[in-house]
Amino acid sequence: MTYRKFKADYLFTGHHMMEAPSVLVTTGEGRIKAIVSPLEAGEDVEVFRGILCPGFINCHCHLELSHMKGLIAEKTGMVDFLLAVMQQRTADPDRIAQAIGEAEQDMLDHGIVAVGDICNTTDTLSRKREGNMYYHNFIEAAGFVPQAAAQRFEASREVFSQFASLYDLPVESNSMVPHAPYSVSGNLFGMITQFPGNHLLTIHNQESEEENEFMTGGTGSFLQLYRALGLDISFYRPSGKRSLAGLLPYFYSNQSLILVHNVSTREEDLRSVEESAPAGLEIYYCLCPGANRYITGMLPDIGLLVSHGCKLVLGTDSLASNHQLDLLSEIKILRQQYPQLDTETLLGWATHNGARALQLDATLGSFRKGNQPGVLLLEDTRGPQITEATRVRRIL
């Protein structure tokens, strides 16, 4: 069997930064064989400057919106952003397909090996069938009017069926998921979370304080959204609960949930999770700082999330709301705003935590023996720390 041996200044395993110089040994196909000392490695060791790292896991993306890059102005706020996406997402199919291919290649070039991808259409299906990287497809359903729940659910189930039947991956690679608390009725929520085999779910959570305002009291700028859509929401009776507390009862103890954005998640929200989330419900908090900065200019309270022991992962969101699909760029934003976060922690969110959230840690996310996670090189670091100059290069 052919082996490859890699050595750099530092080696991040997916869990921690190795203190002593180490050599990563893989098969020719990239399956991890061992981590050994330089003395044990023998000859033919490939030597690099920088940090060796497993491939990145992008837990939240909208690949199908890649043709919208640069179409929406920055810092519009949530409501205007949502309306702009709905008004401008339709385009020539060839242009959509080309943009999807270019965006996927960009992710590959930036070391991303797996993606949790939101799908409202089958536009990404043909590209994903090529098998260039692993995707968990989150087939998204939305519909705030209760009477339309069955119709909205069936439309999303048709998209799900096309992924399940045409895309040569197991059912476990696809989930039916709700868009957001403000866009999914209780009836539709129940249909989604009770969908057979729906164990891994995701939802946009508290992306703005206006979401909490609407869910708590039925007021605020989200009323503009429904007026623009021509929806009569006179039926709506707000629960008096903030967004996160209101959605928790819809999920089950055998499910895993990725909460995305969390810009306006506060202490009381995390207490509601600790006190009232179904026992056994596994929750991950996905940070997409590039998109948050693009849409509202605000970032989540990372210190609060960390202090509560939240399981954190990273995403890029879409090219409608970001300048690139690059997790290293997301890490740099977090380093700028939260300098107390060390490289080891941030890389853990981008690798092992992300793989666990997408239920791929048996293969990806770490240099554990038998895994095949890809091998990245982070160049132009300052010792073991990522800087603004750091670049990522995929070497296996």
C-alpha angles and dihedrals in degrees: 000000000000117000133193124207125203130190129176136162089272137014123207110197097196089264106047145355111262110240098204125054107274140183122222113216120199138167117255088264092053102258111148113251103171149316109239140168119267089251091058095044098073121193135340095049114162107223125205139173115240136026127327111217139170118257117283124256116216104203097186129036140139100210092171090066094058092111088064095070109141095001097108122059119238124258096018092141125241101287097049090043093053092048092049092052092051092047097046107032094094113090143143108304093230091053091049092049093048092050091049091052093048092047093050091050089049090055091049091049089052094054101261112147102171136028137196097215127194112221127192092159139024092249093117096046100095093047093048091051087068088071098224092146139355119274132187102202114216104198103208126217126192135175127132098190108087094213090060095052098101093047093048092047093051091050091054092043089056090056089047091052092053091053092045095048103034101032109076097228132101122269087254088072091067134058136178109231141178119247101220140323092259094052103043125070122221089251092055092043090058093050091050100047092044093051107126114263093009097142100137116054139164136194138182104252131195095332089163138011088244087071091058091046092054096044093047102043109001092245138111138056096324087077085069089058094056092044090052090050091049093240122153105216097171086122092066118111111184116227097223087237127115116251100265095046090051096054100045097082092062094066131078136228094247093056135090120216132199111202108203128212102354091189093150098034108132139184093273091053093054090047089054089054092050093047105037112018112117111269109259096021104136112215130195125185114218118205120206102175096166092058093042090054090046097050106033107359090237131114132203121265095260093178090057093049092048093047090056092051093245116175103243129201134168136241139174101215112206138318086248086069104026140047095230143002095240124130092197088062089052090051091051092053090052091047090052095050098035107031090172089073109096126215093249091058095046094047089050090057090049096048126019097020091049092049091051092049091053090041092242100116092112087072111012142038103050145044092248113147110272096021121120101204102148122249122252131188118212106204132194095030126155099241106300092341129099115232135184088268095055116120131190125228125183109224099172 
